[in-house]
Amino acid sequence: MSHFSQSNLNTLEVSARSAAAYLDACDNGAKYTRLDPGYYQACAKLLLAIFSVVDAAHAFPGLVEESAAARDIVKTIEMGRRIQLSRIAYFPEMTVVINRASA
């Protein structure tokens, strides 16, 4: 995880809240929110990028508590990390093959 100043964290939180609010509104079928698939995907990617470099549960506990989209992204990142560690530890041959294929 990277170390950010409080000002950086505040800026990231504003962006994360905005992205999560759009995702939540669309997921909940909000009447007055127009679903734009490209924007929806961009918001999800932004939230994933922010939460990949910041421990969201620690840095933005209110956002994670309030937003289902934020919680989903946190869980997704945690699962991805567990899979990565398991793959390296338990399937070293597969890791070598995947690394070769992605090079």
N, C-alpha and C positions, 0 to 999 in steps of 0.2 A: 504494500500500500504506500502511496505517496503521502508526503507531509505537505499540507496546505495551511496557509495563514487563515485566520478567522474570516477575513475579508473574502478570500478565495472560496471558502466553504459557504459563506452567505450567498455569493454569486451562483455557485453551483446549486445550492438549495433552491434558489428562485427558479432556475432553469428546470430542475428536477420536478419541482412542484407543478410548474406549468405543463410539462410533458405528462406527468402522472394524472393531472386533472383532466386533460383531454382524453387520455386512455380510459380513465374511469367513466367519464361522461359517455363515451362511445360504447363501452362495455355494458353500461347500465341502460342503454337505449334512451338517452336524454332526448327529449322532444325538440329542443331548440339548438342541438349541436349537429352540424352536418358532418357525416362521416366522409372523410377524404382518405382513401386507402394509403396514398403516398405520405400524407402528413402523419397518419396513424403509425405507419412503419418508421418514419423519421423520429417520432416521439419515443417509440419503443427502443430504437437504436441509441438515442440520446440518453435515455434512462439507463440502459445497459452500460453504455460507455462511462457515465458518471459513477455508477455503482461498482464498476470494475476497478476504479482507482480510489474509491472512498469507501470505507466501512459504513454503509448507509445506516445500519442499525445503531451505530454509535454516533455518527455525525448528524443524522437526520431522524432521530427516533420518532418525532411527531409525525413526520411524513410517512414513515413506514407503518405506523399505527393507524393512520387515517386512510391510507390509500391501498386498495386491493392490488392495483397495478404495481405499486412500489414493492409490496410484499411478494408478489409473484416474481418480480425481477430479482429480488434478494434471494429467494428460494432457488431460482434458476442458476444464479451465479454459484451458490453453495453446492448445488448438485453437480454443476460442471467441474468445480474444483475437486469434489470427491471422486468423480469419474476419472479425472486426469490422474489423481494420485493412485487410484486403484489400478488404472491401466499401466502405469509405470511400475508399480510394485508387484502386481500379480500377472501381468501379461507383457513382460519385457520384449518378447519376440514380436508381438503385435505392434508395440510402440515403434520398434525399428522399421517395420514394414510401413506403418502409417507415415513416419517421418520421411522415408524414402519416396513414398508416393506423393507427398505434399511438396517435395523439393523441386 
